[in-house]
């Protein structure tokens, strides 16, 4: 993923918040620190760059190893280096009281990272920490990063496209880079027309809230209600849950139970399609939301939610599918077969004959009255 490939290596490479990066680099660590700001602004990347630049061994404490947290906080590394202890997404750690205890006794630089600084769970921890706030970077900073990445990947990207991606990301570097990577899939040039792949991304924040309710909370009714007001097709909500379930739910038995409920929901979506009876939606919705909430278990991973790959892929192939459909319609009427049969059987046949130079693509184009773009597609 490009978010990993192009993550900052030095504090000076973290765009959008140069003063915070410099202040944290100069910090004397007489007390732990808390770094907070909106998602995607570069908090974790800054912590990683700081550790590397300062020669610290970066050690993350989370729910899995928090029982050994005090030992980790009071000891040096195996090679005698200082450790930079990091609590990423600290507001989501189960035993927040233990975090405060670790902050009181730590002998190593210790950094909390939070996207929810106002969380009441952080009240005690905040009193023990020096505070560093990262602000949402400007769209200009985001566009600058996208331009650098596109150049390194050998992709020509229209500046209007980069501007559009950066403005829609609302200061989220991670989302912007993911969008650029999505658009660049299989392309060496990105133009404004390609932005259709990203349709609907402005609704992502709402679906994120619904996913958090389904995966993080335990109230079944709240989980079921979480999708009622979403501006999203119910089948797409199922795809969102399906995409993110394996990275959030921990145990194999819990994952199996969750997918059992998802598969039952999918059966009802099939019945809706076949019978056009939308009364089944009440069952599908409850199974894919409340069913997952009831089955996920008590321990979960706090992973970043991913956009469904299926939707991305359908967006990337939309133009190709439309061309294939259009050619099939024109061929079907002349070959006395259905457009689907013409597209699936005759397009590969003619493409093979054209590549073998048995027939001329322009001649086929004239025969079936194909447009220039359709002829190019037929010729491969």
C-alpha positions as CSV (number, residue, x, y, z in Angstrom):
1,X,0.0,0.0,0.0
2,X,1.2,3.5,-0.8
3,X,0.4,4.7,2.7
4,X,3.2,2.4,3.9
5,X,5.5,2.9,0.9
6,X,5.5,6.7,1.2
7,X,5.2,7.2,5.0
8,X,7.6,9.9,6.3
9,X,11.0,8.6,7.4
10,X,12.0,11.9,9.2
11,X,10.0,14.3,11.3
12,X,10.7,17.0,8.7
13,X,8.9,14.9,6.1
14,X,5.6,15.0,8.0
15,X,3.7,17.7,6.1
16,X,1.1,20.1,7.4
17,X,2.3,20.5,11.0
18,X,6.0,21.6,10.9
19,X,5.9,23.4,14.3
20,X,4.5,20.3,16.2
21,X,7.1,18.1,14.6
22,X,9.9,20.5,15.6
23,X,8.6,20.9,19.1
24,X,8.2,17.2,19.7
25,X,11.7,16.6,18.3
26,X,13.1,19.1,20.9
27,X,11.0,17.8,23.8
28,X,13.0,16.8,26.8
29,X,10.6,14.1,28.0
30,X,10.5,15.2,31.6
31,X,6.9,14.0,31.4
32,X,4.9,11.7,29.1
33,X,3.3,13.5,26.1
34,X,0.0,13.1,24.3
35,X,-0.2,13.8,20.6
36,X,-3.7,14.4,19.4
37,X,-5.5,15.5,16.2
38,X,-8.0,14.4,13.5
39,X,-7.6,10.9,11.9
40,X,-5.1,10.8,9.0
41,X,-3.2,13.9,9.9
42,X,0.1,12.0,10.4
43,X,0.2,11.4,14.2
44,X,1.4,7.8,14.0
45,X,3.8,8.6,11.2
46,X,5.3,11.4,13.2
47,X,5.8,9.1,16.2
48,X,7.6,6.5,14.0
49,X,9.8,9.2,12.3
50,X,10.6,10.6,15.8
51,X,11.8,7.2,17.1
52,X,14.0,6.6,14.1
53,X,15.5,10.1,14.0
54,X,16.2,10.1,17.7
55,X,17.7,6.6,17.9
56,X,14.9,5.2,20.1
57,X,13.5,1.7,19.9
58,X,9.8,2.1,19.3
59,X,7.7,-0.1,21.5
60,X,3.9,-0.1,21.2
61,X,1.7,-1.0,24.2
62,X,-1.8,-2.2,23.4
63,X,-4.5,-4.5,24.9
64,X,-2.4,-7.5,24.0
65,X,0.7,-6.6,26.1
66,X,-0.6,-4.1,28.6
67,X,-0.2,-6.6,31.4
68,X,3.5,-6.3,30.9
69,X,3.3,-2.5,30.4
70,X,5.0,-1.5,33.7
71,X,7.9,-3.8,33.1
72,X,8.3,-2.4,29.5
73,X,8.1,1.2,30.8
74,X,10.7,0.8,33.5
75,X,13.3,-1.2,31.5
76,X,15.7,-0.3,28.7
77,X,16.0,-2.1,25.4
78,X,18.2,-5.1,24.9
79,X,20.9,-3.0,23.4
80,X,20.8,-0.3,26.0
81,X,19.0,2.3,23.9
82,X,16.1,4.4,25.2
83,X,12.7,3.2,24.2
84,X,9.9,5.4,22.8
85,X,6.8,3.8,24.3
86,X,3.7,4.5,22.2
87,X,0.0,4.0,23.0
88,X,-1.7,4.4,19.6
89,X,-5.4,5.1,19.7
90,X,-5.1,5.2,23.5
91,X,-8.7,6.2,24.0
92,X,-9.7,2.7,22.7
93,X,-7.6,0.7,25.1
94,X,-9.7,-1.4,27.5
95,X,-7.8,-0.9,30.7
96,X,-7.4,2.9,30.6
97,X,-6.6,2.9,34.4
98,X,-3.5,0.8,33.8
99,X,-2.3,3.4,31.2
100,X,-2.4,6.1,33.9
101,X,-0.3,3.8,36.2
102,X,2.3,3.2,33.5
103,X,2.5,7.0,32.9
104,X,3.3,7.6,36.5
105,X,6.2,5.1,36.7
106,X,7.7,5.1,33.2
107,X,11.4,5.8,32.8
108,X,11.3,6.0,29.0
109,X,9.9,8.6,26.7
110,X,6.2,7.8,26.5
111,X,3.8,9.1,23.9
112,X,0.0,8.7,23.8
113,X,-1.7,9.1,20.4
114,X,-5.4,10.0,20.2
115,X,-8.0,11.1,17.6
116,X,-10.6,11.7,20.4
117,X,-8.9,14.2,22.8
118,X,-12.3,15.1,24.4
119,X,-12.9,11.5,25.5
120,X,-13.7,11.3,29.2
121,X,-11.7,8.2,29.4
122,X,-8.5,10.3,29.0
123,X,-9.2,12.7,31.9
124,X,-6.5,11.2,34.2
125,X,-4.0,10.5,31.5
126,X,-4.2,14.1,30.1
127,X,-3.3,15.5,33.5
128,X,0.0,13.5,33.5
129,X,1.0,14.5,29.9
130,X,2.4,17.5,28.0
131,X,0.0,18.2,25.1
132,X,0.9,18.5,21.4
133,X,-1.9,19.2,19.0
134,X,-1.8,18.3,15.3
135,X,-4.2,20.2,13.1
136,X,-5.9,19.1,10.0
137,X,-3.5,19.9,7.1
138,X,-4.5,22.2,4.3
139,X,-5.6,20.8,0.9
140,X,-2.5,22.4,-0.5
141,X,-0.3,20.2,1.7
142,X,-2.2,17.1,0.8
143,X,-2.1,17.9,-2.9
144,X,1.7,18.5,-2.6
145,X,2.2,15.0,-1.2
146,X,0.0,13.4,-3.9
147,X,2.0,15.2,-6.6
148,X,5.2,13.8,-5.2
149,X,3.8,10.3,-5.0
150,X,2.4,10.4,-8.6
151,X,5.8,11.6,-9.9
152,X,7.7,8.8,-8.2
153,X,5.2,6.2,-9.5
154,X,5.6,7.5,-13.0
155,X,2.0,8.6,-13.3
156,X,0.8,11.7,-15.0
157,X,-1.9,13.2,-12.8
158,X,-4.0,16.2,-13.8
159,X,-3.5,18.9,-11.2
160,X,-7.3,19.4,-11.0
161,X,-7.6,15.7,-10.1
162,X,-5.1,16.0,-7.3
163,X,-6.8,19.2,-6.1
164,X,-10.2,17.4,-6.1
165,X,-8.8,14.4,-4.2
166,X,-7.1,16.6,-1.6
167,X,-10.2,18.7,-1.0
168,X,-12.5,15.7,-0.6
169,X,-10.1,14.1,1.9
170,X,-10.7,17.0,4.3
171,X,-7.1,16.9,5.6
172,X,-6.8,13.1,5.8
173,X,-3.5,12.2,4.3
174,X,-4.2,8.5,4.5
175,X,-7.6,8.8,2.8
176,X,-6.1,11.0,0.0
177,X,-3.2,8.6,-0.7
178,X,-5.6,5.6,-0.7
179,X,-7.8,7.4,-3.2
180,X,-4.8,8.2,-5.5
181,X,-3.7,4.6,-5.4
182,X,-7.3,3.5,-6.3
183,X,-7.4,5.8,-9.3
184,X,-3.9,4.8,-10.4
185,X,-4.7,1.1,-10.6
186,X,-3.7,0.0,-14.1
187,X,-3.3,3.5,-15.3
188,X,-0.3,5.7,-16.3
189,X,-2.4,8.8,-16.7
190,X,-5.2,10.1,-14.4
191,X,-7.7,12.6,-15.7
192,X,-10.9,14.2,-14.3
193,X,-13.2,11.6,-15.9
194,X,-11.5,8.9,-13.7
195,X,-12.8,10.5,-10.6
196,X,-16.1,8.6,-11.0
197,X,-14.3,5.6,-9.4
198,X,-14.4,7.5,-6.1
199,X,-18.2,8.2,-6.2
200,X,-19.8,8.0,-2.8
201,X,-16.6,8.5,-0.8
202,X,-18.1,11.6,0.8
203,X,-20.4,9.2,2.7
204,X,-17.5,7.3,4.3
205,X,-17.5,9.1,7.6
206,X,-21.1,8.0,8.2
207,X,-20.4,4.4,7.4
208,X,-17.4,4.5,9.7
209,X,-19.7,5.5,12.6
210,X,-22.0,2.6,11.8
211,X,-19.1,0.2,11.6
212,X,-17.8,1.4,14.9
213,X,-21.3,0.8,16.5
214,X,-21.5,-2.7,15.0
215,X,-17.9,-3.8,15.9
216,X,-17.2,-1.9,19.1
217,X,-20.4,-1.7,21.0
218,X,-22.6,-4.4,22.6
219,X,-26.1,-3.0,22.3
220,X,-28.0,-5.0,19.7
221,X,-30.7,-2.5,19.2
222,X,-28.2,0.3,18.7
223,X,-26.3,-1.8,16.3
224,X,-29.4,-2.6,14.2
225,X,-30.5,1.1,14.2
226,X,-27.0,2.3,13.1
227,X,-27.7,1.7,9.5
228,X,-31.2,3.1,9.4
229,X,-30.3,6.6,8.2
230,X,-27.2,5.7,6.1
231,X,-27.2,7.2,2.6
232,X,-25.9,3.8,1.4
233,X,-27.4,0.8,-0.3
234,X,-28.0,-2.0,2.2
235,X,-26.0,-4.5,0.0
236,X,-23.1,-2.1,0.1
237,X,-23.3,-2.0,3.9
238,X,-22.9,-5.7,3.9
239,X,-19.8,-5.4,1.7
240,X,-18.3,-2.8,4.2
241,X,-18.9,-5.2,7.1
242,X,-17.5,-8.2,5.1
243,X,-14.3,-6.2,4.1
244,X,-13.4,-5.1,7.6
245,X,-14.7,-8.0,9.8
246,X,-11.5,-10.2,9.5
247,X,-9.2,-7.4,10.7
248,X,-11.4,-6.3,13.6
249,X,-12.8,-9.6,15.1
250,X,-10.1,-11.7,16.7
251,X,-10.9,-15.4,17.3
252,X,-11.5,-17.9,14.5
253,X,-14.7,-19.1,16.1
254,X,-16.0,-15.6,16.5
255,X,-15.2,-14.8,12.9
256,X,-17.0,-18.0,11.8
257,X,-20.1,-17.0,13.7
258,X,-20.1,-13.5,12.3
259,X,-19.8,-14.8,8.7
260,X,-22.6,-17.2,9.4
261,X,-24.9,-14.2,10.1
262,X,-23.5,-12.3,7.1
263,X,-24.2,-15.3,4.8
264,X,-27.8,-15.5,6.1
265,X,-28.3,-11.8,5.4
266,X,-26.9,-12.3,1.9
267,X,-29.6,-15.0,1.4
268,X,-32.3,-12.5,2.2
269,X,-30.8,-10.0,-0.2
270,X,-31.0,-12.7,-2.9
271,X,-34.7,-13.2,-2.1
272,X,-35.3,-9.4,-2.3
273,X,-33.7,-9.4,-5.8
274,X,-35.5,-12.5,-7.0
275,X,-39.0,-11.7,-5.6
276,X,-38.8,-7.9,-5.4
277,X,-40.2,-8.1,-1.9
278,X,-38.5,-5.5,0.3
279,X,-40.1,-6.7,3.5
280,X,-37.2,-9.1,3.8
281,X,-34.8,-6.2,4.4
282,X,-35.8,-6.1,8.1
283,X,-34.3,-9.6,8.4
284,X,-31.2,-8.9,6.3
285,X,-30.4,-5.7,8.2
286,X,-30.8,-7.3,11.6
287,X,-28.6,-10.3,10.7
288,X,-25.7,-8.3,9.3
289,X,-25.6,-5.8,12.1
290,X,-27.0,-7.3,15.3
291,X,-25.8,-10.7,14.4
292,X,-22.2,-9.6,14.0
293,X,-22.4,-7.5,17.2
294,X,-23.7,-10.5,19.1
295,X,-21.0,-12.8,17.7
296,X,-17.8,-10.7,17.7
297,X,-16.7,-11.6,21.2
298,X,-15.4,-9.3,23.9
299,X,-11.8,-8.8,22.5
300,X,-11.4,-7.0,19.2
301,X,-8.6,-5.3,17.2
302,X,-8.7,-1.6,16.6
303,X,-8.0,-1.6,12.9
304,X,-8.4,1.2,10.3
305,X,-11.6,0.6,8.2
306,X,-10.9,-0.2,4.6
307,X,-13.1,0.7,1.6
308,X,-14.6,-2.5,0.1
309,X,-12.4,-3.8,-2.6
310,X,-15.4,-5.1,-4.6
311,X,-16.8,-1.6,-4.9
312,X,-13.4,-0.2,-5.9
313,X,-13.0,-2.9,-8.6
314,X,-16.4,-2.3,-10.0
315,X,-15.6,1.4,-10.3
316,X,-12.3,0.7,-12.0
317,X,-14.0,-1.7,-14.6
318,X,-17.1,0.4,-15.1
319,X,-15.9,1.9,-18.4
320,X,-14.7,-1.5,-19.7
321,X,-18.1,-3.1,-18.8
322,X,-20.0,-0.3,-20.6
323,X,-17.9,-0.8,-23.7
324,X,-18.4,-4.5,-23.7
325,X,-22.1,-4.1,-23.3
326,X,-22.3,-1.5,-26.1
327,X,-20.4,-3.7,-28.5
328,X,-22.5,-6.7,-27.6
329,X,-25.7,-4.8,-28.4
330,X,-24.4,-3.8,-31.8
331,X,-23.0,-7.3,-32.6
332,X,-26.1,-9.2,-31.3
333,X,-28.5,-7.5,-33.7
334,X,-26.3,-8.4,-36.7
335,X,-25.4,-11.9,-35.5
336,X,-28.9,-12.9,-34.5
337,X,-28.0,-13.7,-30.9
338,X,-28.4,-12.0,-27.5
339,X,-26.1,-9.1,-26.6
340,X,-24.8,-11.1,-23.7
341,X,-23.8,-14.0,-26.0
342,X,-22.2,-11.7,-28.5
343,X,-20.2,-10.0,-25.7
344,X,-19.0,-13.2,-24.1
345,X,-18.5,-15.4,-27.2
346,X,-17.8,-13.1,-30.2
347,X,-15.7,-10.3,-28.7
348,X,-12.9,-12.8,-27.6
349,X,-13.2,-14.5,-31.1
350,X,-12.8,-11.3,-33.0
351,X,-10.0,-10.1,-30.7
352,X,-8.1,-13.3,-31.4
353,X,-8.6,-13.0,-35.1
354,X,-7.4,-9.3,-35.1
355,X,-4.3,-10.2,-33.1
356,X,-3.5,-13.0,-35.5
357,X,-4.0,-10.5,-38.4
358,X,-6.7,-12.6,-40.0
359,X,-9.1,-9.7,-40.1
360,X,-8.7,-5.9,-39.9
361,X,-10.1,-4.1,-36.8
362,X,-11.3,-1.2,-38.9
363,X,-13.2,-3.5,-41.2
364,X,-15.0,-5.1,-38.2
365,X,-15.7,-1.5,-36.9
366,X,-17.4,-0.6,-40.2
367,X,-19.3,-3.9,-40.3
368,X,-20.9,-3.4,-36.9
369,X,-20.9,0.4,-36.9
370,X,-18.5,0.6,-33.9
371,X,-17.2,3.9,-32.4
372,X,-13.4,4.5,-32.3
373,X,-13.1,3.6,-28.6
374,X,-15.1,0.4,-29.2
375,X,-12.8,-0.6,-32.0
376,X,-9.8,0.0,-29.8
377,X,-11.3,-2.1,-27.0
378,X,-12.1,-4.9,-29.5
379,X,-8.5,-4.8,-30.8
380,X,-7.2,-5.2,-27.2
